[in-house]
Amino acid sequence: MKLGIILTLFLFMNTLCAQTDKEAIALQSVRGVVVDQVTGKGLPNILVELLNYTPRIATISGEDGSFELQNVPIGYQRIRANGLDYYDIVYTELVIAGKQSVIELKMEEKVPMVVEKIEANRGSRIRNAKMMTIDEMNVVSARPFNIEETNRFITGFGGLGKAVTNYPGLLNSDDAQNYIVSRGNTPNGIQWMVEGVPIENPNHFAAMGNTGAIFPILNNNLLASSDFVNGVFSARYNNVYSGMFDVNMRKGNNERHEFSAQLNLFGAEFVAEGPFKKKGASYTLSVRASIFDVLQLVDINIGTSATPRYYDANFKVEIPTKKAGSFSFFGIGGISSLAAFDEGIADDSFAEPGTNYNLNTKLGLLGLTHLKRFDNDLSLKTTLSYLIEDYDFKIDTLLSSGPANYFFERNFRQRAGLSSILSKKFSSQLVLRGGVSAYVHFISVKGDWKLRDEMYSFAEEIQVLSNAFIEARYKFSSSFSFVVGLQGMYWSLNENSWALEPRVALDWRIGKRHRLSLGYGWTSKIQSFAIAFLVAKEADGSYNNSNRDLGLDRSHQVVLSYDASLTRVLGIKANAYVEYNTNLGVDNTSSSFSLANHGQFDTQPTYIDLVSEGIGFNYGLEVSIQKFFSEGFYGLLSGAYQRAFYQASDKIWRNSAFDAQYVSSLVMGKEFKIGKKKQNVIYGDFRFNMHGGLPYTPIDLEASKLAGKEVLSDDAYSERFDFYKVIDVRVGARFNHPRKRISHHFYVVLQNVADFKNDFLVRYDPRSETVVTTKQFAFIPNLVYQVFF
């Protein structure tokens, strides 16, 4: 019935599409705004033109920086912006019949010094918008995450979390989660931000305190270009030490209503956008729902007997005003549930032997931002936000008499936040920025071991996370600049959770093609709620809650970065880094345990009585060469050698759980124009990902047999899984209607098309008294249809 309703809805939308516009639109328009990269202020009198097309299509931006290119052909187009006192940039955009392209072009102001006259004779600097970070303070170990480019990457279920692992130094350790492992650090060191608001885990089925799960709540179709930074963060970022995903949501089309819909084997979605109330205001909205229960009815194997269900929504409303500034109201939210039952399948990715479990999660984030730009290049951005998370998890043990309630956990949190950032551009050379924020957490955590009548976790309280920062960038010339900042953070849970951290970076542009940067940063992150609020019952009946005294995980990082723009569509990035991590949670008594390894397979961690005395050491080299889309082809080849070690309370150096050693990735694709007017496309995409086998602690089989449960050996992380490898393929076609505002997109994704049997984890099966190695996802196909109108 559900599938029939969805198909009926799509037939209705196609009928509606056929009635929307009877005029011929073989050509489309591209609108947008040209802005200063630092202030975001609209730039007038900028020449915007379509490249490599005759007759010439060009326009001049208006007083507010707005522009419109009319009669632009369907397909990928290159657009250049050129203006006095600014470096020109080139931007690539996919133009389709069913959606008008609305883009933002950010331009960097030149430094007006005498030396510039000498450098001008050497030719203009090559500027590719897709190699420029959104935040100019991110000069070291940062990568712009262009949505138009990365939408071509095959990501399966995981969205942005999977897409970013195509870049060097990053990997995903679990097919069933979109955890990001950056440079061998625990994925709990990752931090997300949505429209400047921190959010630890914007995913369905997300446990509080973790940073990933299987399905994203964020919808790529509502996102704008963003930044990913995996070391030496600018002073604006706090509560992070291994990677910051700074995500922006895009504005809707403020001139006409547009819609799109998608149906695939795992879910359906609908997207709407258009003008709102008055000229200049806009909205954009998406809703999604899963249909995994339908798949299981038709016997499609998804790697587990569990039935995941999820629903989510994303939206953003943008309201500019003439005098009061601009206002934006945004939000993301999702609900999800999963029931997994032990059916005797040893290699089930979700089920646990001898148990049934039910998981329910809810997450919602709402934000209201006010941005006021003043005439003297001063701007003030203030954001009010509210976050709610609700997670409950129940486990039943399968006894001979039937299921018995074994474990129950509910984590509930509300968070109200206020942040404000003041920016001042004194000249093309000097930019100063400072800000403060405070987030009040209303926390309710309660977990119980039901059969033992013991508490597992507990917290009923109000805590505050606050921070303040100041940073500046000074350009000595167009070739050399200096970024310095100071970040202060305080977490009220205990007296050990505060930090005052310096950040500094040097940026040297060598000629017009090469860039070298060197940075140092001291950064830290609060303890995961999954660890901080654990309790353990003592012999006298009291509870040990000493984990509340754990301080911040800290990291000293030094990174040398090299960027080269070989052409306007070909670039190289390389990083060499060293990290020294301190204050990691380890056992109070001598053991090999460390929170450096937390975040991979722990469903209910039981680590208690920890102290912040562990250390870690990571180093590595990363290289990538990227061919941005042009002439129907794109490609990204990445490789990294990375090592990660830790020292626990036993003072022995060991490989960490995320010490992959070798990480490599190749993504590439080619499209071919077809049809009489060459406005339709068929294409193919390819992704190959490989990394070294991750270390694991072997199981003592004889001790496990005697104990009747899993007993680990004393030699922690002494063995490795086999190399992980996966090949994904996508083949598709886009059809643009020659007379109506409608575009169709069909494609099929074949995940793990070679059906590699990658190791997932080892565990002891008490029923067979053997050690079982479970596997990652097998071959999974997905058929997708999209329509834009």
Secondary structure, DSSP 8 states (H G I E B T S, - for coil): -HHHHHHHHHHHHHHHHHTT--S--SEEEEEEEEEETTT--B-SS-EEEESS-SS--EEE--TTSEEEEEEEESEEEEEEEEETTEEEEEEEEEEBTTB-EEEEEEE-B----THHHHHHTT-----BGGGS-SSTT--SSEEEE-HHHHTTS--TT-THHHHGGGSTTEE-S-TTS---EETT--GGGEEEEETTEEES--BTT--TT----SSBSS-GGGEEEEEEE-SS--TT--S-SSEEEEEEE----SSS-EEEEEEESSEEEEEEEEE-SSTT-EEEEEEEEE-HHHHHHTT---SSS-EEEEEEEEEEEEEE-SSS-EEEEEEEEEEEEEEEE--S-TT-SS--TTEEEEEEEEEEEEEEEEEEE-TTSEEEEEEEEEEEEEEEEEEEEEETTEEEEEEEEEEEEEEEEEEEEEEEE-SSSEEEEEEEEEEEEEEEEEEEETTTTEEEEEEEEEEEEEEEEEEEEEESSSSEEEEEEEEEEEETTSTT-EEEEEEEEEEEEETTTEEEEEEEEEEEE---HHHHTB-EE-TTS-EE-GGGG---EEEEEEEEEEEEEEETTEEEEEEEEEEEEEEEEEESSS-S-BGGG-SSS-SS----SEEEEEEEEEEEEEEEEEEEEETTEEEEEEEEEEEEEEE-TT--EEE-TT--EEEEEEEEEEEEEESTTS-EEEEEEEEEEEE---EE--B-HHHHHHHTS--B-SSTT-EE---EEEEEEEEEEEEE-SSSS-EEEEEEEEETTT----EEEEEEETTTTEEEEEE----EEEEEEEEE-
